[in-house]
Amino acid sequence: MFWNKKKCIANVMEGRCCNCRRCVRICRHGVLETCEVSGRMTTFVNRPERCTGCGKCRAVCPEKAIELIEKYG
């Protein structure tokens, strides 16, 4: 995709995340999702192929639980 010039994607560090969903709300590409897994709310990258690496999710995270990592493949 020609607009996806960044070479990184979002990654949520589960141990730091407070599941406030700020990142989910700010991502206009629908990359992040929060759901219940094993009785616990968890925020994770559900659609990594849609991530443009813009960093907006990382900027709004109060716990600094999102990092931008190098793309794979």
Backbone as a ProteinNet text record, in pm:
[ID]
protein_1_A
[PRIMARY]
MFWNKKKCIANVMEGRCCNCRRCVRICRHGVLETCEVSGRMTTFVNRPERCTGCGKCRAVCPEKAIELIEKYG
[TERTIARY]
83.9	0	87.7	64.1	152.2	151	44.4	40.3	106	133.3	189.8	342.2	396.5	539.2	619.7	555.9	626.8	660.3	769.8	813.8	795.4	694.3	668	517.8	482.6	342.8	330.3	208.6	181.9	188.9	233	235.8	195	97.7	50	122.1	185.5	250.7	144.5	97.3	-17.7	-2.4	114.6	137.2	122.3	141.1	130.8	-6.9	-81.9	-208.7	-315.9	-384.2	-492.8	-629.9	-632.5	-755.6	-850.6	-797.1	-879.1	-947.3	-900.3	-955.7	-931.1	-845.9	-814.5	-752.9	-665.1	-599.7	-699.7	-794	-895.4	-979.6	-1015.7	-1100.3	-1026.7	-896.7	-824.9	-779.3	-766.9	-718.3	-827.2	-804	-904.1	-900	-802.6	-789.3	-845.6	-891.8	-949.9	-849.3	-726.7	-619.5	-632.4	-668.8	-672.8	-813.1	-818	-946.5	-932.2	-1040.6	-1044.1	-1155.9	-1125.2	-1227.7	-1187.9	-1278.2	-1252.5	-1188.9	-1074.9	-1003	-974.3	-1024.4	-1006.6	-1050.8	-1163	-1218.7	-1151.7	-1063.9	-990.1	-997.1	-1020.2	-1022.4	-880.1	-867	-736.5	-746.6	-650.5	-640.7	-525.6	-548.5	-446.1	-457.7	-354.6	-353.4	-423.9	-542.6	-622.9	-599.2	-566.4	-545.7	-413.6	-301.5	-171.5	-149.1	-211	-191.9	-250	-340.4	-400.1	-319.3	-226.6	-150.6	-57.9	-65.4	20.7	142.2	150.3	264	261.1	142.8	131.9	167.5	147.6	184.4	80.6	-38.3	-141.9	-184	-191.9	-229.6	-125.3	-0.2	108.1	103.6	70.5	67.2	-43.2	-156.5	-267.7	-265	-176.8	-172.6	-116.2	-198.5	-151.6	-48.6	-45.6	46.5	171.9	182.2	295.1	308.4	192.9	188.2	195.5	206.8	213.1	349.2	409.8	537.3	521.1	604.2	606.6	723.8	694.1	797.8	814.5	927.7	955.6	860.2	813.2	722.6	791.7	714.4	763.8	721.5	793.4	759	757.5
-118.5	0	123.8	213.1	328.2	426.4	433.2	530	476.2	348.3	286.3	294.2	414.1	437.7	406.1	404.6	376.8	228.4	197.9	59.7	2.4	50.9	-1.7	-13.7	-97.2	-116	-111.3	-90.8	-82.3	-220.1	-221.9	-342.9	-302.9	-372.9	-342.1	-431.7	-369.8	-444.2	-473.5	-595.9	-636.6	-606.9	-625.1	-603	-458.2	-365.1	-222.2	-163.6	-226.1	-172	-170.7	-56.5	-43.1	-57	-86.7	-107.5	11.4	130.5	252.1	273.2	204.3	208.2	339.7	426	550.7	520.3	422.4	384.7	328	249.7	190.4	299.7	400.4	509.5	600.9	621	716.6	654.8	523.2	458.4	457.8	531.7	541.5	422.4	333.9	218	90.2	97	-19.9	-128.8	-88.8	-184.5	-249.8	-171.7	-219.7	-261.1	-354.9	-404.3	-441.3	-425.9	-468	-569.6	-682.8	-783.5	-863.8	-947.7	-1029.2	-1160.9	-1190.4	-1314.4	-1380	-1499.4	-1573.7	-1493.7	-1423.3	-1347.6	-1214.9	-1170.4	-1045.2	-960.7	-831.7	-742.4	-725.2	-732	-724	-637.8	-548.2	-468.2	-525.1	-544.4	-605.9	-555.6	-582.1	-546.8	-660.2	-632	-733.8	-738.7	-625.7	-618.9	-548.2	-613.9	-548.1	-501.8	-567.7	-529.5	-392.4	-343.1	-211.2	-98.6	-132.5	-31	46.3	178.9	264.3	314.3	284.2	327.8	475.2	535.8	680.1	718.9	627.1	654.1	728.1	753.2	823.4	742.8	613.1	527.7	537.3	538.8	549.4	684.6	788.4	923.2	940.7	872.3	890.3	792	694.9	592.4	649.6	652.2	708	619.5	492.1	397.6	370.3	433.4	409.7	260	196.1	52.6	15.6	114.8	86.3	128.3	35.6	64.5	42	105.8	83.3	-8.1	-121.9	-219.6	-232.6	-282.5	-299.1	-399	-369.3	-458.7	-589.4	-693.7	-823.4	-849.5	-933.5	-974	-862.4
0	0	0	-89	-107.5	8.2	88.3	197.5	324.2	330.1	449.5	443.6	462.8	446.7	572.6	688.1	812.5	819	882.7	890.2	1029.5	1101.5	1234.4	1257.3	1355.6	1392.4	1544.3	1591	1734.2	1798.7	1923.7	2004.8	2146.6	2204.2	2338.5	2438.7	2538.6	2645.7	2751.2	2752.2	2832.2	2980.9	3035.6	3178	3221.4	3131.7	3163.7	3133.9	3045.3	2996	3104.6	3117.2	3215.3	3149.1	3019.5	2941.7	2946.5	2936	2935.5	2800.8	2697.3	2561.5	2487.3	2537.4	2465.6	2329.6	2326.6	2201.3	2101.2	2150	2063.3	1999.8	2078.8	2027.9	1930	1949.1	1863.1	1730.8	1725.5	1603	1496.4	1390.4	1284.1	1188.5	1205.5	1118.5	1180.4	1305.5	1371.5	1401.7	1433.9	1458	1596	1695.5	1833.8	1876	1970.9	2019.5	2166.9	2242.1	2381.3	2396.9	2458.8	2485.2	2608.7	2654.8	2772.3	2729.7	2790.5	2763.7	2897.6	2917.6	3042.7	3164.7	3152.1	3263.6	3291	3201.5	3221.2	3094.7	3109.1	2993.1	2940	2809.7	2745.4	2619.9	2601.4	2479.1	2397.9	2268.3	2184.3	2040.4	1962.3	1820.5	1747	1696.3	1630	1479.7	1419.5	1274.9	1243	1265.1	1243.3	1100.4	1003.9	863.5	833.2	917.8	898	963.5	1049.7	1124.7	1031.7	1040.2	958.1	1035.3	1163.7	1243.7	1278.7	1281.5	1305.6	1449.4	1545.3	1683.5	1765.7	1711.6	1788.1	1910	1896.4	2009	2120.7	2083.1	2181.4	2252.2	2179.7	2236.5	2340.5	2325	2419	2535.3	2532.6	2637.5	2767.5	2876	3002.9	3072.8	3039.8	3104.2	3021.6	2904.4	2812.3	2781.3	2757.4	2733.7	2585.9	2499	2355.4	2302.3	2230.7	2166.9	2018	1942.5	1796.6	1768.1	1706.9	1676.9	1525.7	1483.9	1341.7	1279.9	1161.2	1090.6	1057.2	1054.6	1013.8	869.2	804	666.6	576.6
[MASK]
+++++++++++++++++++++++++++++++++++++++++++++++++++++++++++++++++++++++++

